[in-house]
């Protein structure tokens, strides 16, 4: 069972969100690029991850220098696992491989010293000792970031190089052509011997790398985990993320949750962003409101924070209590299937077939943004009502936004976007006359979600039409339609 599909990830713009997270090591980058969710049943494991994050969060809040020191060391770790895998497969490493390996071993020693200074915070990341392998790459105990096939590796090599130097000195001083040619041939023969002896040494070191490979690879895993956790902590710190409660109940509670991308776009335009507060239970929750009422933003805010939680991140809210789930679906009318020639509605039905197989075997979050709006209103209403009833009987947490009437039932949760309900219409109408801008309506729209016991959809479309000031003849006809409906 796939946790989340590409369409849902793209709709939530999750890749852009992750691009805000900086990884310093090759191992951390690999971890971020191969992100996986925590599984149902791994609640304790997730709590442990959050505990690690909170400890580091508190440490760097008190001492920013600690973070800088760690980051500087993590920069030294390129991903050289392939080099070690070559050693495991008995592929003899060259001097460049051995140089890179030595540099990383030095960085591991340096990192371990720093981690041991704060053992209570970094105990899960302390590396295994690999000093014997480092000594093999630093036989002269120079402790510098260079590598060379040292003469101290072999008495034979030392003698070969002595002979080579002697021949090269003779060559430098010789003027006789025949003697020079003879010395060149002699030098070439010595170089072959030198290369053969160096190969033996590299083969022996490769065997040692193979012997220590499991320790080295375990250490790189810890380095990747450390870098990843530090990245998540920086991300939370920069955007005011909070540690969520790992709920054992199948309910989602969000208080003042935000969508980072939308918030930044609005604030760049000096507009107010309204956080989302909502409680979701197993079954169907309906969200209703005008088309320009922010329902889609509410859905993205909910789904984004739930997804971050599942991946082991802090969330962006004042408070959050979320359970681990088996899957997430986010279905909207801009899915990729539409570009393949399917209608909006056709793409939704194909996705619904897929979701149906998931709801029978697990508990997830299912989000439908204005389901069936791509078909005619009468049929659309029937489909939404049937979908809401169907999902209400399943063990997943489902949210459907709609502007169709008569789809909410009393055994379903219903949230309405407050919209224009509490607005002083006359005051706004006068302001619109002075400044004929639809942005004024948007700016005065209340995007707060409030739980409603009503089953009908609010009539914000009529209110918006009144504010804009439709032609009188059309307005009268619209009012008559509303009056006829109420009768």
N, C-alpha and C positions, 0 to 999 in steps of 0.2 A: 504493500500500500504506500503510494507516494504521498508525502506529507502535504505538499503544496505544489500546484502546477505552475508552469511558466506564465500562463495568462494572468493568474492571480498575482504573481510576483511583479509582473510588468504593470498591471493596473495599480498596484500599490506603490510603484516606483521604488521598489525595495533596493534595487542596485544603486540608485542615486543616494539613498540613505546610507548604505554601507560604504559608499565612496568617501564619506565624511570621517571614516575611522582610519587612523594612521597606524600602519604596522612598520616596525623598524627592521625586523629580521626576515630573512627568506622563509624561515620556518613559521613565523607569525603570519606572513602573507599567504602561505600555503594553507594555514588553518582557516583564515578568513575566506579564502577562495573556495574552500571545501566545507562550508558551514553546514552543520547538521543540527536538527532539533533534538531536544530532550524527549524521551519517550514516556508515555503513560506508565507509571510504576517507578519512574526515576525521580520522584519528588525529593527524596533525601539527597540525591546527587545534585539536583538543581539548587537546593538550599545550601549545600556545601560550596557550590560555585558562587552563589550570592554572598556567602560569608567571606570567602576569599576576596571578592570584589570590594566588600564593605571595609575590610581591614586595610586594604591598599588605598581605598578612597580616603579613609581617615588619616593614614600615614602621609600621603602626599598633600593633604590639606594642611598638615602641620609642618611638613618639610618638603618644599618643592625641589630642593637640591637632590633629594634622594631619587626622585623621578628622572631628573636630568642625567644623573650618573648611570642609572640603569639604561636609559635610552642610548647614551653614548656607547655603552658596551654592546647593546643589542644590534647596533648598526654594523658591527663586525661579523655578524653571522649571515653569510650568504647560504643558500641551500646547497650543500655539497653531499647530500645523501647518496646521490648517484655514484660519487667517487667511492664511498664506502661499500655500496652494492657491488661495484666492480671488484673491489678487494674480496668480497664474499664469494664472487664467481671466479676467483683466482686470475683476474686480469691484473697484470703487474702495473702498478701505479707509476706515473712519470714524476719528474721533479716538481712540475707545476702542481700536480695533485698533492704531493707531499708538502709543498709549501703552504697551500691552502689549508690543509689538514692541521699543520703546525700552528698557523695563525688562529684557527678556531679552538684548538686545545689551549692555547695561551689565553684566549678570551673566556673560555669555560672556567679556567682557574681564577681569572680576575672576577668573573661574575659570581662564582661561588663564595669568594671572600666577602663580596658586598651583600649577598643574600644571607650569609651567616651572621652579619651584623644585626639583622632584624629577623631572627629565626622564627619568632612567634608569628610574624606576618607572612614570611616566604617559605615556611617549612615544607610545603607541597612542591616547591620548585627547586630545592637544593639538589645539586647534581652529584652523580656518583663519581668517585675518585678515578681518574684516568691518567694519573701522573706517570705510570710506567711507559705508556705509549708516547707521552710527551718527551720523556727522557730519551727514548729511542730516536726521536726526531731532533733532539738537541744534545748530542753526545758530548759536546764540549761545555755544556752547562752555561751557554752564553745568554739564554733567555731573551733573544731578540727575534723580530719577525722576519727572519730570512731562513732559507733552506739551501743546503749544498750537500753533495755526497762527500762528506768529510773523510779525510785520510784516517781518522781515528776509528772508522768503521772496519778497516781491514789493513793488516800488515802488508798483504800482497798489493793492495791499491797504493799504499804509501811508497812501496818500492817502484811500482810502475810509473808513478808520477815523478819520482826522483830521476828515473831513467829518461822520461820524456823531457824534463827540464834540462837535463844534461845534453841531450841531442839538440834541443832548441837553442841552447847557448852556443853549441858548435856551429849550428847553421847560421847563427847571427854573425859569427866571425869568419866563416869560411868564404873563400873567393874562387876556389877551383870548381869548375862546372861539374865534373864527374863526381867529385866528393859531395857536392851539394845534392845531386840526384840520389846518391847512395844514402845520405843522411835523411832526405825526404822519405824515401822508402822505409827506412828504419823507423822514422817517426810515425808513419802511417800504420806500421805493424804494431807499434806501442799503443796507438790510439784504439786499435781494434781490441787489444788486450784490456785497455782501460775501460772501454765501453762494456766488454764482457763482464769485468769485475763489478762495475757499477750496476749492471743489470742484476747480478747475483745479490748485491746489497739491497737494491730496490725490491727484489723478490722476497727477501727475508723480512724487510719492513712491511711489505704488503701482507705477508702471512701474520705479522703481529697486529696489523690493522684489522685483519679478519678476526683474530682472536678477541679483540676488544670491540668488535663491531656492534654487538648487542648493547653494551654500555654506552657507546658513542651515540647510537640511534635513540636509545632511551633518553639520553641527555638532550638531544635535539628536539625530542617530543616535549620535554619539560620546558625548553627554551621557547618553543612555539606557543605552548600554553601560557607561559608567563607573558610573552609579548602580546598575545591575544587578550588576556585579562587586563593588562595595562591599557591596551587600546580601548577596550570596553569601558574602563574606568574613566579615561580621558574624555571619551564620548559622552558619558553620563555627566561628568563634571562640567563640560562645556555647555551642555544644553539642559542642565538642571534635571537630570534623570533621577528617579527614586527607586529604592529597592522595593519590588512588589511582594505581596504576600502570596506564597504558593498554597493555593486553596485545595483542600481535599474534596470540596463540594463542586458539583458541576454547575457553577454559576460564575459569571464575570461581573465584577463591580469596578467601575471606573469613576473617579471623582476628578473633575477639572482636567481631563485628558486633552492633550494637544497633538496636532499633526504638524511636525516641524516645518515641512515644506510650505504648507498653506499659511501657517503663522508668519513665516518670513516674508512671503509674497505680500501679505496684507500689511504687515508692519512697514515694508519698504514703501508702500503707498500711503503711509500714515493712517491706516484703517485699523479698526478694533477687531481683534480675534476673540471669538467666544469659545472657551473650552467646553468639552463635552462631559456630562455626568450621566451615567446610565447603569442600570442593573439588569443583567440578562440571565435568564434561567433556561433550563432544558425546555424545548418547545419553540414556538414561534413568537417573535416580538415584531410588531409592525411599527414602522415610523412613517408618519404622514406629514404633509405640509406642502406649501407651494413649490413649483418647479425651481424657483430661485431662492428657496428657503434653506439651503445648506444641508440637505439630507445626504447628498453624496459625500460631502466633506465629513459629516458625522460618521458615516460608514467607514471611510478611509482611516479616520482617527482611531476608531475602535479596532479595526482589523490590523492596522500597523502596530499598535501597542501590544495586541495579543500575539502577533507574530514575533515581535522583539522578545517578548517574555519566553516564548517557546524555544527561541534560539539562545537563551541564557543571558539576555541583556536587561539592564535596568530600563524602566519605562518612563514615559513623559506624561506625568500626571501628579496630582496632589496626593492621591492614594489609589492603589490598585490591588485587587485580589483576583487572581486568575488561576484556573486549573490547567494541568497539562492535557493536551488534546491529541487525538489520533490524526486529524487532518484539518486543513483550512481551505475553503473555496471562496473566491470573491468573483461574482458573476456580474458583469455589466455589459452595456451594449456596444462597447468599443473593443470587443475581443478580436483576436487575430483571425478567427474563423471567418469573420465578415469580409476580410480582405481576400479570402479564398473564393468568394463568390456567393457565400451563404447570406441569407437575410439576417437581420438582427435577431428576429424571433427564432429562425432556424438554428442559429448558433447557440442561443440560450437552451433550446430543447436538446441539442446534442450534449451540452454540458450537464443538463439535468439528468440525462440517462447515466452519465458517469457518476454524478453525485449519488444517484439512487443505489449504486452498488456499494458505495462507501457507508451510507447511513445504516445499512443493514448489518455492518460488521464493526462499527466503532462509534465513538463520540467525537464530533468535531465542531468547528465554527463554520456556518454556511451563511454567506451574505449575498443577497440579491438586490442590486440597485435598479429600481424601477423595472422589475421583471414584466415582460410582455408589452412594453410600451411601443414596440415595433409592429404590433398588430392592431386591428380596429378595437375601439374602446369596449364594445359589448363583449367580444370574445376575450379581450385582455383581462377584463374584470373577472370573468369566469375562471380563467387560468390562474390568476393571482389568488383568488379565493380558494380554489382547489389545492394549489401549492401550499398555501398557508395552513390549511387543514391537515394536509398530508404530513408536513414537517412538524406540525404541532404534536403529532402522535409519536414522533421519533425521539431517540435519546440524544440528539445533537442540539446545539444552541444555534438557532436560525434567526436571521434578521432580514426582513423584507421592507424596502421603502416603496411607497406607492402614492399616487394621487387619485386612484380609483376609489369610488364609494362602495360601501356595503361589502367589504372584504374582511374587516376586523370582527372577530367573534369575541364573546364575553370571556371565554376561557383562554384568551390570548393577551399577552402584554401589549399595551399600545402607548407609544410616545408620539407626541406632536411637537413639531417645531413651533415655538410661540409665534413667530412671524410678526404680523402687523396687529395682532389681537389687542395689545395694550397701547396702541398708538393714538395720538391726538391727530385725527385725520384732517381736520380743518386747518390746523397749524401747518401740517406737512403740505397740504394742497396749496396753501398760500406761498410757501417756500418754493414749491415746484413752479408756480407761475412766475416767480422772480428769477428762478434758475432752472430752466427747462432741461434737467438732467436726470436720467433714470438712476444714476449713481446715488442720488439722494434717497431713493426708495431702498436700494441695497444697503446704504449706510444706516438706515433706520430699522432695518429688519432685525428682529431679535432671534438669533439662531440657537437659543437655549432649548434643550429638550425637556419637556415636562410630561410626566406620566398622566394619562387620561383614562377616565372610565367611559368616555364616549366611544362609540363604534363608528361614527361618521368621520369623514375627512373634512378638515377645516376649509372654508371657502375663501382662501386668500387671493385666488385668481380674480374674484369679483372685486375685492378691495383694491387690488393693484389696478384693475381697469378703471375703477372710480377715480383713483388718484391721477392716473395718466390723463383722464378726461376724454373718453370715447365720444364719437359723434352721437348726438342726442337720440337719433332714430335707432341706431344700433343698441345704445344703452337701454332704451325702453324695451326692446325685444329680449335682451338678455335678462332684465328684471322679470319680465313675464315668464320666461323659462324657469327661473328660480321659484317664482310664485306657484307655477303649475306643478313643479316637483314637490313643493311643500304640502300641496293639497293632496 
